Amino acid sequence: MSATLATCAWLFCRGALQLMPVSMSTVFISRGKYGLAGMTSFAISVLWWFNAGSASSFVGVPYAVAYGGGAMLGTVFGMFVARRIAHD
């Protein structure tokens, strides 16, 4: 199975969407924002429920790199957004 650009782009987006609320939750927890931490943990669980079963069906370095790149972007963007929401 060859890695297609569309599949890699989709995995990149999924990685970003999965990790964005994780980094946001970390910021909210560290700032004592209980409501926001609770909402983001809910988002993490829902996204994980849908993502976990199907993301692992893609095997190969291009897919892993695409998902990892998305996760990296999601982490940084989530941290950026959460810090703005938490007002610091």
C-alpha positions as CSV (number, residue, x, y, z in Angstrom):
1,M,0.0,0.0,0.0
2,S,1.6,3.3,-1.0
3,A,1.1,6.4,1.0
4,T,-1.1,8.9,-0.8
5,L,-0.9,12.6,-0.1
6,A,-4.6,12.7,0.8
7,T,-4.2,9.9,3.4
8,C,-1.1,11.6,4.9
9,A,-2.9,14.9,5.0
10,W,-5.9,13.3,6.7
11,L,-3.6,11.6,9.3
12,F,-1.8,14.9,9.9
13,C,-5.1,16.6,10.7
14,R,-6.2,13.7,13.0
15,G,-2.9,14.0,14.9
16,A,-3.3,17.7,15.3
17,L,-6.9,17.4,16.4
18,Q,-6.0,14.6,18.9
19,L,-3.2,16.5,20.6
20,M,-4.6,20.0,20.6
21,P,-7.0,19.4,23.5
22,V,-4.3,17.4,25.3
23,S,-2.0,20.4,25.4
24,M,-4.9,22.8,26.2
25,S,-6.0,20.6,29.1
26,T,-2.4,20.6,30.5
27,V,-2.4,24.4,30.4
28,F,-5.9,24.6,32.0
29,I,-5.0,22.2,34.8
30,S,-1.7,24.0,35.6
31,R,-3.7,27.3,35.8
32,G,-6.5,25.8,38.0
33,K,-9.2,26.4,35.3
34,Y,-11.5,23.5,36.4
35,G,-14.3,24.0,33.9
36,L,-12.0,24.4,30.9
37,A,-9.9,21.4,32.0
38,G,-13.1,19.3,32.3
39,M,-14.4,20.4,28.8
40,T,-11.1,19.6,27.1
41,S,-10.8,16.3,28.9
42,F,-14.2,15.4,27.5
43,A,-13.0,16.4,24.0
44,I,-9.9,14.3,24.4
45,S,-12.0,11.2,25.3
46,V,-14.5,11.7,22.4
47,L,-11.7,12.2,19.9
48,W,-9.7,9.3,21.2
49,W,-12.8,7.0,21.0
50,F,-13.1,7.7,17.3
51,N,-9.4,8.0,16.4
52,A,-7.9,5.0,18.3
53,G,-9.5,2.2,16.4
54,S,-8.8,3.5,12.9
55,A,-5.5,5.5,13.0
56,S,-3.5,2.3,13.8
57,S,-4.7,0.6,10.6
58,F,-2.2,2.8,8.6
59,V,1.2,1.1,8.7
60,G,4.4,2.7,7.4
61,V,6.8,5.5,8.0
62,P,5.0,8.1,5.8
63,Y,1.8,7.6,7.8
64,A,3.7,7.7,11.2
65,V,5.5,10.9,10.2
66,A,2.3,12.5,8.9
67,Y,0.4,11.7,12.2
68,G,3.4,12.8,14.3
69,G,3.7,16.1,12.4
70,G,0.1,16.8,13.0
71,A,0.5,15.9,16.7
72,M,3.4,18.3,16.9
73,L,1.3,21.1,15.3
74,G,-1.7,20.3,17.5
75,T,0.4,20.5,20.7
76,V,1.9,23.9,19.9
77,F,-1.4,25.3,18.6
78,G,-3.3,24.0,21.6
79,M,-0.8,25.5,23.9
80,F,-1.1,28.8,22.1
81,V,-4.9,28.9,22.2
82,A,-5.1,27.7,25.8
83,R,-2.7,30.4,27.0
84,R,-4.9,33.0,25.3
85,I,-8.0,31.6,26.9
86,A,-6.5,31.3,30.3
87,H,-5.3,34.9,30.0
88,D,-1.6,34.6,30.6
